[in-house]
Amino acid sequence: MSNIDKRPFRADGGDISTGRLREIADNPYGDEEKCWLAKRVLALLDELEAKDKQIADLKEAFRIALSAAGIDVPAAAGKGE
């Protein structure tokens, strides 16, 4: 799976922040499709953040298990180096 660039972006080359997405999602008078899309993007960003945290936690648990087993792992291992 490829890395996802999580920087704010828009198709026209501008940027849009999560704060602006929340404004769009919470606007009861806004366009229904834009509101739905903003809510979906926010949900996907939340899922991505949760998965990133889970991966970091699992890596740390694995590192601790290896250390407890007496297996020495170089610090750069698993970081794409």
C-alpha positions as CSV (number, residue, x, y, z in Angstrom):
1,M,0.0,0.0,0.0
2,S,1.4,3.4,-0.9
3,N,1.8,6.3,1.5
4,I,-1.0,8.8,1.5
5,D,0.0,12.4,1.4
6,K,-2.2,13.8,4.3
7,R,-1.5,17.5,3.5
8,P,-4.5,19.6,2.8
9,F,-5.4,19.7,-0.9
10,R,-8.1,20.6,-3.4
11,A,-8.5,19.7,-7.1
12,D,-7.9,23.4,-8.1
13,G,-4.5,23.4,-6.4
14,G,-5.7,25.3,-3.3
15,D,-5.9,23.8,0.1
16,I,-8.7,23.0,2.5
17,S,-8.2,22.2,6.2
18,T,-10.1,19.9,8.5
19,G,-11.5,22.9,10.2
20,R,-13.0,24.1,6.9
21,L,-14.3,20.6,6.2
22,R,-16.1,20.7,9.6
23,E,-17.7,24.0,8.7
24,I,-19.0,22.5,5.5
25,A,-20.2,19.3,7.2
26,D,-22.0,21.2,10.0
27,N,-23.7,23.8,7.7
28,P,-27.4,22.9,7.7
29,Y,-28.0,25.3,4.8
30,G,-25.2,24.1,2.6
31,D,-25.2,21.9,-0.5
32,E,-26.3,18.4,0.6
33,E,-23.7,16.7,-1.6
34,K,-20.8,18.9,-0.3
35,C,-22.0,18.3,3.3
36,W,-22.0,14.5,2.7
37,L,-18.6,14.5,1.1
38,A,-17.1,16.7,3.8
39,K,-18.5,14.3,6.5
40,R,-17.1,11.3,4.6
41,V,-13.6,12.8,4.2
42,L,-13.5,13.6,7.9
43,A,-14.6,10.1,8.8
44,L,-11.8,8.7,6.5
45,L,-9.2,11.0,8.0
46,D,-10.3,9.8,11.5
47,E,-10.0,6.1,10.4
48,L,-6.5,6.8,8.9
49,E,-5.4,8.5,12.1
50,A,-6.6,5.6,14.2
51,K,-4.8,3.1,11.9
52,D,-1.6,5.1,12.1
53,K,-1.8,5.0,15.9
54,Q,-2.6,1.3,15.9
55,I,0.5,0.6,13.7
56,A,2.7,2.7,16.0
57,D,1.4,0.9,19.0
58,L,2.0,-2.5,17.4
59,K,5.5,-1.6,16.4
60,E,6.3,-0.5,19.9
61,A,4.8,-3.7,21.4
62,F,6.9,-5.8,18.9
63,R,10.0,-3.9,19.7
64,I,9.4,-4.5,23.4
65,A,8.8,-8.2,22.8
66,L,12.0,-8.5,20.8
67,S,13.9,-6.8,23.5
68,A,12.5,-9.1,26.2
69,A,13.5,-12.1,24.0
70,G,17.0,-10.7,23.9
71,I,16.9,-10.0,20.2
72,D,18.8,-6.8,19.2
73,V,17.2,-4.8,16.4
74,P,19.0,-1.8,14.9
75,A,17.2,1.5,15.5
76,A,16.8,2.1,11.7
77,A,15.1,-1.2,11.1
78,G,11.6,-0.9,9.9
79,K,11.9,2.7,8.9
80,G,12.5,2.2,5.2
81,E,16.2,2.5,5.5
